[in-house]
Structure formats: C-alpha cells, structure tokens
Amino acid sequence: MTVTDNVPGIESLSLLVTQEIHVKAPLETTFECLLEQLGPENETPENKMPMKLEAWPGGRWFRDLGDGNGHFWGHVQAIKRPTLLEISGPLFMSYGVISNLQYRLSEANGGTLIKFHHKAFGLIQDEHRKGVSQGWSHTNARMKERAEARAK
C-alpha cells in the first residue's frame, strides 16, 4: 500500500465551466434539441457517443453499451420543461468526484438564452480538467445548430 503526504489544495479539487448560449429558436424547440443532444444524438468531437437520458426526476443519464454493460453519468436532479435541466453525478469521470450540470433556458431577443454550468468537486484528473471546456463547447454548439435548423 502506498500513502502520500501530498494533500491537494481546494483549488485543485474543484472545476467550474460556465457558458451562455444564444439560440435563434423557440424555447420549446431548444429544450427538445437539448434532450436529443444529451441523449441519442450525443457525440464527442471525435465520434458518436449515444446516451440514454430518462428525462424525469431521478431518471438516469448513461451510456448503454448493450448486454447490461454501460457507464453511469448521473441522475436528473431537476427538470422543469422547457426551462431547466439539472443532472448530478460523476458524468464522464469514473472516480471519486461529484458534478452538478445545469441548463437554465429563458426566452430572450426572439430566441432562447441558455445559462449553462458544470461544477465538480473531487480528485479531478488533469486530462479531464484540460478537455472539459472543449467537450461542453462542442456539445452545446451541436445542440444550438440542431435547434436553429429545426426552427427554420
């Protein structure tokens, strides 16, 4: 067994990503496209990664690999259609960490304003800390494109 004397500082234990996304689509359309993008249409910049999102309080968000295999990302903590989706869980980090993911949607300037945050606390690995902003930017951009295309 190995024991380390290094105790990480609080700054290295936390993560915060925030974005404001302006979508030229109605609130309801944007919310539907958000659920699709986080669910069956989910992808990384590198490849498709369909997920299952049970869009009700306590519902699971997970990657289904078939035959009872998969990866749990979180539970729906709160959902208020079409203005709020909040998920808590480890997300893409399979170790001692907890995340809160929140999408708050409101009508703004003839479209939708999304206030997004991902807050996490735990022993966050450097590779995840470095890639998290790019990953969420990609996901949110794809959702915006989907909603704006549908609104035309």
C-alpha positions in Angstrom: 0.0 0.0 0.0 1.2 3.5 -0.8 0.2 6.6 1.2 1.0 10.1 0.0 1.6 13.1 2.2 0.5 15.4 -0.6 -2.9 16.9 0.2 -4.3 18.8 -2.8 -5.4 22.4 -2.2 -9.1 23.2 -2.6 -8.5 24.9 -6.0 -7.3 21.6 -7.5 -10.4 19.8 -6.2 -12.9 22.0 -8.0 -14.0 22.6 -11.5 -16.3 25.3 -12.9 -17.3 25.7 -16.6 -19.9 28.3 -17.5 -21.3 29.3 -20.8 -24.1 31.5 -22.2 -25.6 30.2 -25.4 -27.9 32.4 -27.6 -30.1 30.2 -29.7 -32.2 31.5 -32.6 -35.1 29.1 -31.9 -38.1 29.0 -29.6 -37.7 27.9 -26.0 -39.6 24.6 -26.5 -37.7 23.6 -29.6 -34.4 24.4 -27.9 -35.3 22.3 -24.9 -36.3 19.3 -27.1 -33.0 19.6 -29.0 -31.1 19.7 -25.7 -32.6 16.4 -24.6 -31.8 14.9 -28.0 -28.2 16.1 -28.0 -27.5 14.8 -24.5 -29.3 11.6 -25.4 -29.4 9.6 -28.6 -27.6 12.3 -30.7 -24.7 12.8 -28.2 -21.2 12.9 -29.7 -17.7 14.0 -28.9 -15.5 16.0 -31.3 -14.0 12.6 -32.3 -17.1 10.2 -32.6 -20.7 9.5 -31.9 -21.5 8.5 -28.3 -25.3 8.0 -28.0 -26.6 8.2 -24.4 -29.8 7.4 -22.7 -31.4 10.2 -20.8 -34.5 9.4 -18.8 -36.0 12.9 -18.7 -37.8 12.8 -15.3 -36.7 13.5 -11.7 -34.4 10.7 -10.6 -34.0 9.5 -14.2 -30.7 8.1 -15.3 -28.2 9.5 -17.8 -26.0 6.8 -19.0 -24.1 5.2 -22.0 -25.7 1.9 -22.9 -23.2 -0.5 -24.4 -25.7 -3.4 -24.7 -25.9 -6.7 -22.8 -26.2 -4.9 -19.5 -22.9 -3.0 -19.9 -22.5 0.7 -19.9 -21.3 3.8 -18.0 -23.5 5.7 -15.5 -23.1 9.5 -15.8 -25.7 10.9 -13.4 -29.3 11.3 -12.3 -31.8 14.0 -13.3 -31.9 16.1 -10.2 -34.5 18.6 -11.5 -36.4 19.1 -14.7 -38.9 21.8 -15.5 -39.8 21.7 -19.1 -38.8 23.8 -21.0 -36.7 26.0 -18.7 -34.5 23.7 -16.5 -32.5 20.5 -16.7 -30.2 19.7 -13.9 -28.1 16.5 -13.5 -25.9 15.3 -10.7 -23.3 12.5 -10.8 -19.8 11.7 -11.8 -20.5 12.3 -15.5 -17.5 11.2 -17.6 -15.2 10.8 -14.6 -15.2 7.3 -13.2 -13.6 8.1 -9.9 -14.3 10.0 -6.7 -15.9 13.1 -8.0 -19.4 14.6 -8.0 -20.7 17.0 -10.6 -23.7 19.3 -11.0 -24.7 20.1 -14.6 -27.3 22.8 -15.1 -29.1 24.2 -18.2 -31.3 27.2 -17.5 -33.3 28.3 -20.5 -35.3 31.5 -20.9 -36.8 33.5 -23.8 -34.6 36.3 -25.0 -34.5 38.5 -28.1 -36.9 36.4 -30.1 -35.0 33.2 -29.2 -33.6 31.3 -26.3 -30.8 32.1 -23.8 -29.2 29.1 -22.1 -27.2 29.6 -19.0 -25.0 26.5 -18.6 -22.7 25.4 -15.8 -20.8 22.3 -14.9 -19.5 22.4 -11.3 -17.5 19.5 -10.0 -15.7 18.6 -6.8 -13.2 15.8 -6.1 -9.9 14.4 -7.2 -10.2 15.6 -10.8 -7.6 14.3 -13.2 -5.7 16.7 -15.3 -6.8 15.2 -18.6 -10.4 15.8 -17.7 -9.7 19.3 -16.4 -8.0 20.2 -19.7 -10.7 18.7 -22.0 -13.9 19.6 -20.3 -14.4 23.1 -21.7 -13.8 21.9 -25.3 -16.2 19.0 -24.8 -19.1 21.1 -23.4 -18.5 23.7 -26.1 -18.8 21.0 -28.8 -22.0 19.5 -27.2 -23.6 22.9 -26.8 -22.7 24.1 -30.3 -24.3 20.9 -31.8 -27.4 21.4 -29.8 -27.6 25.1 -30.9 -27.2 24.0 -34.6 -29.9 21.4 -34.2 -32.4 23.8 -32.7 -31.7 26.6 -35.2 -32.0 24.2 -38.1 -35.4 22.9 -36.8 -36.7 26.4 -36.2 -36.2 27.4 -39.9 
